[in-house]
């Protein structure tokens, strides 16, 4: 991967992964520049924003490495492209993935565009995924440690982005990254991993939604239609959810269906209620990493991050729609989430889960 004196702009988040990525690129002879993306600076739902602290840590890493450091502000675009999408999807009763949208619209669009305009050859991040290049183009591959693999969040990347992207730690697992960072003397080698929504952090999502989406009360019913109580709005619940439900007698209950037409929330005491287990869905807004695969065909599909890949038959049913038929029923196939399509270790593309059958 060594390309002497090619310029790489690294997204330094303040975390150990991006710090080690920058360190490795320096060791490999690249001209490395560190950039902290300021995408959010507002306290949310009782949780304090830590943007300033993360930026300070990123600057310390850059100073340690002896590289230039900048802060690029994308807050307005982040609100328009990521947060607006987040609220719009929840308002429709769907469950979005803001981290995927952040990678698509901010990191590998605006950030990449600005980096290239500055004369960079590549951008780099601390993602746990791999890129391979051959005569057929660029291929996005999973990390060898499947428990840490982050290719799912990069599923919308296409050839143009992959041609200018580097994932320097994509070959390593997390313990190895920690050890390497400590051996290198990086100042944040022991920093805990960030959690929650990309650039916002670990927040109370329910409270965040309630601050921005109007309530739309309706009935809570069981699978046979018995009324159990009242919900505050279908936007505040997701399929498979247990925590955050209104107090109901003889619980706990699980969300097993959301009936948008009647504004009814269906819950069950059974965590494996048959309504939770489906084997067919439609996916739309298709995106292919390289060439569109031959369809119909059999592929491995992941329906949410850290969900085990499941074999499915894919066939085209519209210009931008596929039908997925899983070989075995899957729990909590959720509209709004990404269905990511793999073949072996390679990520082929993705689509947004729409209708579930």
ZIUR-V102049 format. One record per pair of residues at least 12 apart in sequence whose ideal C-beta (glycine too) atoms are under 10 Angstrom apart, sorted by the first residue. I is the first residue (numbers start at 1). J is the second residue. Records with the same first field share a line. If there is no record, write none. Layout:
# ZIUR-V102049
I: J / J
This chain:
# ZIUR-V102049
1: 24 / 25 / 28 / 30 / 122 / 131 / 166 / 167 / 168 / 171
2: 25 / 27 / 28 / 29 / 30
3: 25 / 28 / 29 / 30 / 31 / 121 / 122 / 166
4: 28 / 29 / 30 / 31
5: 29 / 30 / 31 / 121
6: 25 / 28 / 29 / 30 / 31 / 32 / 120 / 121 / 122 / 166
7: 30 / 31 / 32 / 33 / 115 / 116 / 118 / 119 / 120 / 121 / 122
8: 21 / 22 / 25 / 26 / 28 / 30 / 31 / 32 / 33 / 34 / 67 / 115 / 120 / 121 / 122 / 123 / 124 / 164 / 166 / 168
9: 22 / 31 / 32 / 33 / 34 / 35 / 68 / 70 / 72 / 111 / 112 / 114 / 115 / 116 / 118 / 119 / 120 / 121 / 122 / 123 / 124 / 164
10: 22 / 23 / 24 / 25 / 26 / 30 / 32 / 33 / 34 / 35 / 58 / 61 / 62 / 65 / 67 / 69 / 115 / 120 / 122 / 123 / 124 / 125 / 126 / 166 / 168
11: 34 / 35 / 36 / 37 / 58 / 72 / 106 / 107 / 108 / 111 / 112 / 115 / 123 / 124 / 125 / 126 / 127
12: 32 / 33 / 34 / 35 / 36 / 37 / 54 / 55 / 57 / 58 / 59 / 60 / 61 / 62 / 65 / 67 / 69 / 70 / 71 / 124 / 125 / 126 / 188
13: 35 / 36 / 37 / 54 / 55 / 57 / 58 / 61 / 125 / 126 / 188 / 194 / 198 / 199
14: 36 / 50 / 51 / 53 / 54 / 55 / 56 / 57 / 58 / 59 / 60 / 61 / 188 / 191 / 194
15: 54 / 57 / 58 / 61 / 126 / 188 / 191 / 192 / 193 / 194
16: 57 / 61 / 126 / 169 / 174 / 177 / 178 / 180 / 181 / 182 / 186 / 187 / 188 / 189 / 190 / 191 / 192 / 193
17: 125 / 126 / 127 / 128 / 148 / 150 / 167 / 168 / 169 / 172 / 174 / 177 / 178 / 181 / 188 / 191 / 193 / 194
18: 34 / 36 / 58 / 61 / 124 / 125 / 126 / 127 / 168 / 169 / 188
19: 34 / 57 / 58 / 60 / 61 / 62 / 64 / 65 / 126 / 169 / 177 / 181 / 184 / 186 / 187 / 188 / 189 / 191
20: 61 / 126 / 168 / 169 / 172 / 176 / 177 / 178 / 180 / 181 / 182 / 184 / 186 / 188 / 189
21: 124 / 125 / 126 / 127 / 166 / 167 / 168 / 169 / 170 / 177
22: 34 / 58 / 61 / 62 / 64 / 65 / 67 / 124 / 126 / 168 / 186
23: 61 / 64 / 65 / 67 / 168 / 169 / 180 / 181 / 184 / 185 / 186
24: 124 / 166 / 168 / 169 / 172 / 177 / 180 / 184
25: 65 / 67 / 122 / 124 / 166 / 168
26: 65 / 66 / 67 / 184
27: 65 / 168 / 184
28: 166 / 168
30: 67 / 121 / 122 / 124 / 166 / 168
31: 67 / 68 / 119 / 120 / 121
32: 62 / 65 / 66 / 67 / 68 / 124
33: 62 / 67 / 68 / 69 / 70 / 115 / 118 / 119 / 120 / 123
34: 58 / 59 / 61 / 62 / 63 / 65 / 67 / 68 / 69 / 70 / 71 / 124
35: 58 / 62 / 68 / 69 / 70 / 71 / 72 / 111 / 114 / 115 / 118 / 120 / 123
36: 51 / 54 / 55 / 56 / 57 / 58 / 59 / 61 / 62 / 69 / 70 / 71 / 72 / 73
37: 51 / 54 / 55 / 58 / 70 / 71 / 72 / 73 / 74 / 75 / 78 / 102 / 106 / 107 / 110 / 111 / 114 / 199
38: 51 / 52 / 54 / 55 / 71 / 72 / 73 / 74 / 75 / 78 / 199
39: 51 / 72 / 73 / 74 / 75 / 76 / 77 / 78 / 79 / 81 / 82 / 83 / 102 / 106 / 107 / 110 / 111 / 198 / 199 / 200
40: 74 / 75 / 78 / 79 / 82 / 83 / 197 / 198 / 199 / 200 / 201
41: 55 / 73 / 75 / 199
42: 75 / 79 / 83 / 200
43: 203
44: 196 / 197 / 200 / 201 / 203 / 204 / 205 / 207 / 208 / 211 / 212
45: 200 / 203 / 204 / 205 / 206 / 207 / 208 / 209 / 210 / 211 / 212
46: 203 / 204 / 207 / 208
47: 196 / 200 / 201 / 202 / 203 / 204 / 207 / 208
48: 201
49: 199 / 200 / 201 / 203
50: 194 / 200 / 201 / 202
51: 71 / 75 / 199 / 200 / 201
54: 188 / 191 / 194 / 199 / 201
55: 69 / 71
57: 187 / 188 / 191
58: 71 / 188
59: 71
60: 186 / 187 / 188
61: 181 / 186 / 187 / 188
63: 187
64: 184 / 185 / 186 / 187 / 188
65: 184 / 186 / 187
70: 114 / 118
72: 110 / 111 / 114 / 115
74: 102 / 105 / 106 / 107 / 109 / 110 / 111 / 114 / 199
75: 199
77: 105 / 106 / 109 / 110 / 111
78: 98 / 101 / 102 / 105 / 106 / 110 / 198 / 199 / 200
80: 105
81: 98 / 101 / 102 / 104 / 105 / 106 / 109 / 110
82: 96 / 98 / 99 / 100 / 101 / 102 / 103 / 104 / 105 / 106 / 197 / 198 / 199 / 200
83: 98 / 101 / 102 / 197 / 199 / 200 / 208 / 212
84: 101 / 212
85: 97 / 98 / 100 / 101 / 102 / 104 / 105 / 336
86: 98 / 101 / 102 / 197 / 200 / 205 / 208 / 209 / 212
87: 208 / 209 / 212 / 213 / 235
88: 213
89: 101 / 235 / 335 / 336 / 337 / 352
90: 205 / 208 / 209 / 212 / 213 / 233 / 234 / 235 / 236 / 237 / 238 / 336
91: 209 / 212 / 213 / 214 / 216 / 233 / 234 / 235
92: 234 / 235 / 260 / 335 / 336
93: 216 / 233 / 234 / 235 / 236 / 237 / 238 / 239 / 258 / 259 / 260 / 263 / 265 / 335 / 336
94: 234 / 235 / 238 / 239 / 258 / 260 / 334 / 335 / 336 / 337 / 352 / 353 / 354
95: 235 / 237 / 238 / 239 / 240 / 241 / 258 / 304 / 332 / 334 / 335 / 336 / 337 / 353
96: 334 / 335 / 336 / 337 / 338 / 352
97: 152 / 153 / 155 / 197 / 198 / 304 / 305 / 334 / 336 / 337 / 338 / 352
98: 196 / 197 / 198 / 199 / 200 / 205
99: 150 / 152 / 153 / 154 / 196 / 197 / 198 / 199 / 305 / 338
100: 152 / 153 / 154 / 155 / 156 / 198 / 305 / 337 / 338 / 340 / 350 / 352
101: 153 / 156 / 198 / 338
102: 153 / 197 / 198 / 199 / 200
103: 125 / 127 / 150 / 153 / 154 / 155 / 156 / 157 / 161 / 198
104: 153 / 154 / 155 / 156 / 157 / 158 / 161 / 287
105: 156
106: 198 / 199
107: 123 / 125 / 127 / 153 / 154 / 157 / 161 / 165 / 198 / 199
108: 123 / 125 / 154 / 156 / 157 / 158 / 160 / 161 / 162 / 164 / 165
109: 156 / 160 / 161
111: 123 / 125
112: 157 / 160 / 161 / 164 / 165
113: 164
115: 164
116: 164
120: 164
121: 163 / 164 / 166
122: 163 / 164 / 165 / 166
123: 161 / 164 / 165 / 166
124: 164 / 165 / 166 / 167 / 168 / 169
125: 150 / 154 / 165 / 166 / 167 / 168 / 169 / 170
126: 150 / 167 / 168 / 169 / 170 / 177
127: 143 / 149 / 150 / 151 / 153 / 154 / 165 / 166 / 167 / 168 / 169 / 170
128: 142 / 143 / 144 / 145 / 146 / 147 / 148 / 149 / 150 / 151 / 153 / 154 / 167 / 169 / 170 / 171 / 172 / 173 / 174 / 177
129: 141 / 142 / 143 / 148 / 149 / 150 / 151 / 152 / 153 / 154 / 155 / 157 / 165 / 167 / 169 / 170 / 171 / 347
130: 142 / 143 / 144 / 149 / 151 / 167 / 169 / 170 / 171 / 345 / 346 / 347
131: 154 / 157 / 161 / 162 / 163 / 165 / 166 / 167 / 170
132: 162 / 345 / 346
133: 162 / 163
136: 290 / 291
137: 158 / 159 / 162 / 163 / 289 / 290 / 291
138: 157 / 158 / 159 / 160 / 161 / 162 / 163 / 164 / 165 / 289 / 290
139: 159 / 162 / 289 / 290 / 345 / 346 / 347 / 348
140: 154 / 155 / 157 / 158 / 161 / 162 / 165 / 167 / 170 / 289 / 290 / 342 / 345 / 346 / 347 / 348 / 349
141: 167 / 170 / 171 / 342 / 344 / 345 / 346 / 347
142: 170 / 302 / 309 / 342 / 344 / 345 / 346 / 347
143: 167 / 169 / 170 / 171 / 172 / 173 / 174 / 345
144: 170 / 171 / 172 / 173 / 345
145: 171 / 172 / 173 / 174 / 175 / 176 / 177
146: 173 / 306 / 308 / 309 / 345
147: 173 / 174 / 306
148: 169 / 172 / 173 / 174 / 175 / 177 / 306
149: 170 / 173 / 302 / 305 / 306 / 345 / 347
150: 167 / 170 / 305
151: 167 / 170 / 289 / 302 / 340 / 342 / 345 / 346 / 347
152: 302 / 303 / 304 / 305 / 306 / 307 / 338 / 340 / 342 / 347 / 350
153: 198 / 305 / 338 / 340
154: 167 / 289 / 340 / 347 / 350
155: 287 / 288 / 289 / 302 / 338 / 339 / 340 / 341 / 342 / 347 / 348 / 349 / 350 / 351
156: 285 / 287 / 288 / 289 / 338 / 340 / 349 / 350 / 351
157: 287 / 289 / 347 / 349 / 350
158: 287 / 288 / 289 / 290 / 349
159: 288 / 289 / 290 / 291
161: 289
162: 289 / 290
169: 181
174: 193
177: 189
178: 190 / 191
204: 244
205: 236 / 238 / 244
206: 232 / 236 / 237 / 241 / 243 / 244
207: 236 / 244
209: 232 / 233 / 235 / 236 / 237
210: 232 / 233 / 235 / 236
212: 235
213: 232 / 233 / 235 / 236
214: 232 / 233 / 235
215: 231 / 232 / 233 / 235 / 236
216: 231 / 232 / 233 / 234 / 235 / 236 / 263
217: 230 / 231 / 232 / 233 / 234 / 263
218: 230 / 231 / 232 / 233 / 234 / 258 / 259 / 260 / 262 / 263 / 264 / 265
219: 231 / 259 / 262 / 263 / 264 / 265 / 266
220: 237 / 245 / 246 / 248 / 253 / 255 / 264 / 265 / 266 / 267
221: 257 / 259 / 262 / 264 / 265 / 266 / 267
222: 248 / 253 / 256 / 266 / 267 / 268 / 269 / 273
223: 256 / 257 / 266 / 267 / 268 / 269 / 270 / 273 / 274 / 275
224: 266 / 268
225: 264 / 266
227: 264
228: 245 / 246 / 248 / 249 / 250 / 251 / 253 / 265 / 266 / 267
229: 245 / 246 / 247 / 248 / 249 / 253 / 265 / 267
230: 246 / 265
231: 245 / 246 / 255 / 258 / 263 / 264 / 265 / 267
232: 246 / 265
233: 263 / 265
234: 255 / 258 / 259 / 260 / 263 / 264 / 265
235: 258
236: 265
237: 255 / 258 / 265 / 267
238: 255 / 258 / 332 / 334 / 335 / 336 / 337
239: 254 / 255 / 256 / 257 / 258 / 266 / 275 / 276 / 278 / 331 / 332 / 333 / 334 / 335 / 336 / 337 / 356
240: 254 / 255 / 256 / 271 / 276 / 304 / 331 / 332 / 333 / 334
241: 253 / 254 / 255 / 256 / 265 / 267 / 332 / 334
242: 254 / 255 / 267 / 271
245: 265 / 267
246: 265 / 267
248: 267 / 269
250: 269
251: 267 / 269
252: 267 / 269 / 271
253: 265 / 266 / 267 / 268 / 269 / 270 / 271 / 273
254: 266 / 267 / 268 / 269 / 270 / 271 / 272 / 273 / 275 / 276 / 332
255: 267 / 268 / 273 / 275 / 276 / 332
256: 268 / 270 / 271 / 272 / 273 / 274 / 275 / 276 / 277 / 332
257: 273 / 275 / 276 / 356
258: 334 / 335
260: 335
271: 331
272: 331
273: 331
274: 329
275: 332
276: 329 / 330 / 331 / 332 / 333
277: 328 / 329 / 330 / 331 / 332 / 333
278: 326 / 329 / 330 / 331 / 332 / 333 / 356 / 357
279: 310 / 312 / 324 / 325 / 326 / 327 / 328 / 329 / 330 / 333 / 356 / 357
280: 312 / 313 / 323 / 324 / 325 / 326 / 329 / 330 / 333 / 355 / 356 / 357
281: 301 / 303 / 312 / 322 / 323 / 324 / 325 / 326 / 330 / 333 / 334 / 335 / 337 / 339 / 351 / 353 / 354 / 355 / 356 / 357
282: 317 / 318 / 321 / 322 / 323 / 324 / 335 / 339 / 351 / 352 / 353 / 354 / 355 / 356 / 357
283: 301 / 303 / 314 / 317 / 320 / 321 / 322 / 323 / 324 / 335 / 337 / 338 / 339 / 340 / 341 / 349 / 350 / 351 / 352 / 353 / 354 / 355
284: 318 / 319 / 320 / 321 / 322 / 339 / 351 / 352 / 353 / 354 / 355
285: 320 / 321 / 338 / 350 / 351 / 352 / 354
286: 316 / 318 / 319 / 320 / 321 / 322 / 339 / 341 / 349 / 350 / 351 / 352
287: 320 / 338 / 340 / 341 / 348 / 349 / 350 / 351 / 352
288: 341 / 347 / 348 / 349 / 350 / 351
289: 341 / 346 / 347 / 348 / 349 / 350
290: 346 / 347 / 348 / 349
291: 348 / 349
292: 316 / 348 / 349
293: 314 / 341 / 343 / 348 / 349
295: 313 / 314 / 315 / 316 / 322
296: 313 / 314 / 315 / 316 / 322 / 323 / 325
297: 312 / 313 / 314 / 315 / 341 / 343
298: 311 / 312 / 313 / 314 / 325 / 327 / 343
299: 311 / 312 / 313 / 314 / 324 / 341 / 342 / 343 / 344 / 348 / 349
300: 312 / 340 / 341 / 342 / 343 / 344 / 348
301: 313 / 314 / 322 / 324 / 326 / 330 / 339 / 340 / 341 / 342 / 350 / 351
302: 337 / 338 / 339 / 340 / 341 / 342 / 347 / 350
303: 324 / 326 / 330 / 331 / 332 / 333 / 334 / 337 / 338 / 339 / 340 / 353 / 356
304: 330 / 331 / 332 / 333 / 334 / 337 / 338 / 339 / 340 / 353
305: 337 / 338 / 340
307: 330 / 331 / 332 / 333 / 337 / 339 / 340
308: 330
309: 340 / 341 / 342
310: 324 / 326 / 327 / 328 / 329 / 330 / 333
311: 325 / 326 / 327 / 328
312: 324 / 325 / 326 / 327 / 328 / 330 / 339 / 341
313: 325 / 326 / 327
314: 339 / 341 / 348 / 351
320: 351
321: 351 / 354 / 355
322: 339 / 341 / 349 / 351 / 354
323: 355 / 357
324: 339 / 341 / 351 / 353 / 356 / 357
325: 357
330: 356
332: 356
333: 353 / 355 / 356 / 357
334: 353 / 356
335: 352 / 353 / 354 / 355 / 356
336: 352 / 353 / 354
337: 352 / 353
338: 350 / 351 / 352 / 353
339: 351 / 352 / 353 / 354
